[in-house]
Amino acid sequence: MLTELSCQSLKSKSFATEKVLKGLSAFLLRVYSHSVEKTSICLRNVQPAIKDMLSINDDNLEREISDTWKTVVGLFKKLQKT
């Protein structure tokens, strides 16, 4: 559901896109704090949303896209260490 919401919001450039991206980051961090194993599954499931996010060129969303990307990269680094 989060993937669909993120993809739709990014494609339509909804007024709520920034909040959706913050929610995506928060969700991924929460999953990691509860289950390292499930984190990789969640990252795989939100891959379409991440691809859509990285293809957006919008100055208004630049900071939130950057923050979300940093979260994703940080999680990959943490997963690599475990």
HUDASUL-V818824 format. One record per helix or strand of 2 or more residues. SS is the DSSP state (h for helix, s for strand). FROM is the first residue (numbers start at 1). LEN is the number of residues. If there is no record, write none. Layout:
# HUDASUL-V818824
<<SS,FROM,LEN> <SS,FROM,LEN>>
This chain:
# HUDASUL-V818824
<<h,2,11> <h,17,18> <h,36,10> <h,47,9> <h,62,20>>
